[in-house]
């Protein structure tokens, strides 16, 4: 199993969600984040004054997938989140030792499946 963490533009979250659902991946966590990369913030103007916004708004999307779905998930996220402009974000992939579905006690890949058995 792998955990995919994508830091993307907030405006692209719905497109990423749709792309992941289209490849039959369900379950994701999204949180608000702020950060900067190469662009090192940006200069904004407000009422004639300039100020630097050092941390830009981002969304952090976390998905845990089985090893056989990693490449499809990475393609889906990349294609849905890309604008071609600086600030599109980054994707990180890290190994996951195990997962446990609390409700049923299932572990490993079975805990990630979309089955809704009672």
Short mmCIF file of the C-alpha atoms (twelve columns), coordinates in Angstrom:
data_MODEL
# 
_entry.id   MODEL 
# 
loop_
_atom_site.group_PDB 
_atom_site.id 
_atom_site.type_symbol 
_atom_site.label_atom_id 
_atom_site.label_alt_id 
_atom_site.label_comp_id 
_atom_site.label_asym_id 
_atom_site.label_seq_id 
_atom_site.Cartn_x 
_atom_site.Cartn_y 
_atom_site.Cartn_z 
_atom_site.pdbx_PDB_model_num 
ATOM 1   C CA . UNK A 1   0.000   0.000  0.000   1 
ATOM 2   C CA . UNK A 2   1.046   3.564  -0.643  1 
ATOM 3   C CA . UNK A 3   -0.076  6.908  0.743   1 
ATOM 4   C CA . UNK A 4   -0.294  9.602  -1.904  1 
ATOM 5   C CA . UNK A 5   -0.150  13.150 -0.584  1 
ATOM 6   C CA . UNK A 6   -0.890  15.833 -3.159  1 
ATOM 7   C CA . UNK A 7   -0.493  19.540 -2.459  1 
ATOM 8   C CA . UNK A 8   -2.595  21.238 -5.115  1 
ATOM 9   C CA . UNK A 9   -4.454  24.421 -5.937  1 
ATOM 10  C CA . UNK A 10  -7.724  24.630 -3.973  1 
ATOM 11  C CA . UNK A 11  -9.619  25.213 -7.218  1 
ATOM 12  C CA . UNK A 12  -8.536  21.768 -8.459  1 
ATOM 13  C CA . UNK A 13  -9.852  19.648 -5.548  1 
ATOM 14  C CA . UNK A 14  -13.185 18.823 -7.209  1 
ATOM 15  C CA . UNK A 15  -11.458 17.847 -10.461 1 
ATOM 16  C CA . UNK A 16  -9.049  15.574 -8.572  1 
ATOM 17  C CA . UNK A 17  -11.918 13.988 -6.647  1 
ATOM 18  C CA . UNK A 18  -13.804 13.306 -9.878  1 
ATOM 19  C CA . UNK A 19  -10.699 11.853 -11.522 1 
ATOM 20  C CA . UNK A 20  -10.093 9.475  -8.597  1 
ATOM 21  C CA . UNK A 21  -13.732 8.365  -8.480  1 
ATOM 22  C CA . UNK A 22  -13.576 7.733  -12.244 1 
ATOM 23  C CA . UNK A 23  -10.808 5.162  -11.700 1 
ATOM 24  C CA . UNK A 24  -12.798 3.553  -8.883  1 
ATOM 25  C CA . UNK A 25  -10.827 4.979  -5.959  1 
ATOM 26  C CA . UNK A 26  -13.007 6.048  -3.084  1 
ATOM 27  C CA . UNK A 27  -11.940 7.614  0.175   1 
ATOM 28  C CA . UNK A 28  -9.766  10.662 0.457   1 
ATOM 29  C CA . UNK A 29  -8.916  13.283 3.033   1 
ATOM 30  C CA . UNK A 30  -8.693  16.955 2.103   1 
ATOM 31  C CA . UNK A 31  -7.402  19.736 4.320   1 
ATOM 32  C CA . UNK A 32  -6.442  23.351 3.833   1 
ATOM 33  C CA . UNK A 33  -2.739  24.148 3.773   1 
ATOM 34  C CA . UNK A 34  -0.495  27.117 3.082   1 
ATOM 35  C CA . UNK A 35  2.955   27.057 1.575   1 
ATOM 36  C CA . UNK A 36  5.336   28.194 -1.090  1 
ATOM 37  C CA . UNK A 37  7.747   26.666 -3.521  1 
ATOM 38  C CA . UNK A 38  9.706   28.140 -6.372  1 
ATOM 39  C CA . UNK A 39  7.453   31.157 -6.649  1 
ATOM 40  C CA . UNK A 40  8.362   32.174 -3.068  1 
ATOM 41  C CA . UNK A 41  4.995   33.848 -2.578  1 
ATOM 42  C CA . UNK A 42  3.561   36.595 -4.682  1 
ATOM 43  C CA . UNK A 43  3.125   40.358 -4.633  1 
ATOM 44  C CA . UNK A 44  -0.448  41.557 -4.139  1 
ATOM 45  C CA . UNK A 45  -1.830  45.082 -4.385  1 
ATOM 46  C CA . UNK A 46  -4.549  46.312 -2.069  1 
ATOM 47  C CA . UNK A 47  -5.770  49.922 -2.049  1 
ATOM 48  C CA . UNK A 48  -2.600  51.131 -3.728  1 
ATOM 49  C CA . UNK A 49  -0.262  49.342 -1.328  1 
ATOM 50  C CA . UNK A 50  1.925   46.397 -2.255  1 
ATOM 51  C CA . UNK A 51  2.479   43.518 0.090   1 
ATOM 52  C CA . UNK A 52  3.989   40.065 -0.276  1 
ATOM 53  C CA . UNK A 53  1.896   36.984 0.364   1 
ATOM 54  C CA . UNK A 54  4.589   34.544 1.483   1 
ATOM 55  C CA . UNK A 55  2.378   31.500 1.953   1 
ATOM 56  C CA . UNK A 56  -0.103  30.681 -0.778  1 
ATOM 57  C CA . UNK A 57  -3.292  28.698 -0.156  1 
ATOM 58  C CA . UNK A 58  -3.086  25.027 -1.114  1 
ATOM 59  C CA . UNK A 59  -5.192  21.940 -0.525  1 
ATOM 60  C CA . UNK A 60  -3.653  18.780 0.855   1 
ATOM 61  C CA . UNK A 61  -5.245  15.637 -0.578  1 
ATOM 62  C CA . UNK A 62  -4.360  12.292 0.998   1 
ATOM 63  C CA . UNK A 63  -5.294  8.953  -0.565  1 
ATOM 64  C CA . UNK A 64  -4.125  5.477  0.457   1 
ATOM 65  C CA . UNK A 65  -4.192  2.973  -2.401  1 
ATOM 66  C CA . UNK A 66  -3.134  -0.592 -3.087  1 
ATOM 67  C CA . UNK A 67  0.156   -1.010 -4.935  1 
ATOM 68  C CA . UNK A 68  -1.556  -1.957 -8.197  1 
ATOM 69  C CA . UNK A 69  -3.473  1.354  -8.313  1 
ATOM 70  C CA . UNK A 70  -0.599  3.748  -7.575  1 
ATOM 71  C CA . UNK A 71  0.252   4.585  -11.201 1 
ATOM 72  C CA . UNK A 72  -3.398  5.138  -12.146 1 
ATOM 73  C CA . UNK A 73  -3.934  7.376  -9.119  1 
ATOM 74  C CA . UNK A 74  -0.813  9.417  -9.852  1 
ATOM 75  C CA . UNK A 75  -1.893  9.914  -13.474 1 
ATOM 76  C CA . UNK A 76  -5.412  10.894 -12.450 1 
ATOM 77  C CA . UNK A 77  -4.200  13.438 -9.881  1 
ATOM 78  C CA . UNK A 78  -1.532  14.887 -12.166 1 
ATOM 79  C CA . UNK A 79  -3.854  15.302 -15.135 1 
ATOM 80  C CA . UNK A 80  -6.696  16.766 -13.063 1 
ATOM 81  C CA . UNK A 81  -4.522  19.197 -11.076 1 
ATOM 82  C CA . UNK A 82  -2.259  20.475 -13.871 1 
ATOM 83  C CA . UNK A 83  -2.697  23.997 -15.198 1 
ATOM 84  C CA . UNK A 84  0.804   24.324 -16.620 1 
ATOM 85  C CA . UNK A 85  1.572   27.310 -14.415 1 
ATOM 86  C CA . UNK A 86  4.027   27.660 -11.543 1 
ATOM 87  C CA . UNK A 87  2.283   26.699 -8.316  1 
ATOM 88  C CA . UNK A 88  0.431   23.602 -9.559  1 
ATOM 89  C CA . UNK A 89  1.810   21.693 -6.564  1 
ATOM 90  C CA . UNK A 90  3.613   18.484 -5.680  1 
ATOM 91  C CA . UNK A 91  2.784   14.829 -5.119  1 
ATOM 92  C CA . UNK A 92  4.548   12.623 -2.578  1 
ATOM 93  C CA . UNK A 93  4.271   8.835  -2.377  1 
ATOM 94  C CA . UNK A 94  5.152   7.019  0.844   1 
ATOM 95  C CA . UNK A 95  4.848   3.369  1.873   1 
ATOM 96  C CA . UNK A 96  2.106   2.328  4.287   1 
ATOM 97  C CA . UNK A 97  2.763   -0.683 6.489   1 
ATOM 98  C CA . UNK A 98  -0.841  -1.521 7.236   1 
ATOM 99  C CA . UNK A 99  -4.341  -0.128 7.427   1 
ATOM 100 C CA . UNK A 100 -7.219  -1.152 9.665   1 
ATOM 101 C CA . UNK A 101 -10.903 -0.479 9.155   1 
ATOM 102 C CA . UNK A 102 -12.037 0.297  12.691  1 
ATOM 103 C CA . UNK A 103 -15.678 -0.717 12.185  1 
ATOM 104 C CA . UNK A 104 -14.978 -4.284 10.994  1 
ATOM 105 C CA . UNK A 105 -11.410 -4.925 12.063  1 
ATOM 106 C CA . UNK A 106 -10.350 -5.692 8.475   1 
ATOM 107 C CA . UNK A 107 -6.698  -4.979 7.818   1 
ATOM 108 C CA . UNK A 108 -4.355  -4.576 4.878   1 
ATOM 109 C CA . UNK A 109 -5.760  -4.143 1.374   1 
ATOM 110 C CA . UNK A 110 -9.199  -5.355 2.541   1 
ATOM 111 C CA . UNK A 111 -9.497  -2.249 4.723   1 
ATOM 112 C CA . UNK A 112 -9.175  -0.052 1.628   1 
ATOM 113 C CA . UNK A 113 -11.853 -1.669 -0.507  1 
ATOM 114 C CA . UNK A 114 -15.070 0.141  -1.227  1 
ATOM 115 C CA . UNK A 115 -17.241 -2.730 -0.004  1 
ATOM 116 C CA . UNK A 116 -19.940 -1.653 2.399   1 
ATOM 117 C CA . UNK A 117 -20.751 -4.971 4.068   1 
ATOM 118 C CA . UNK A 118 -22.496 -4.766 7.445   1 
# 
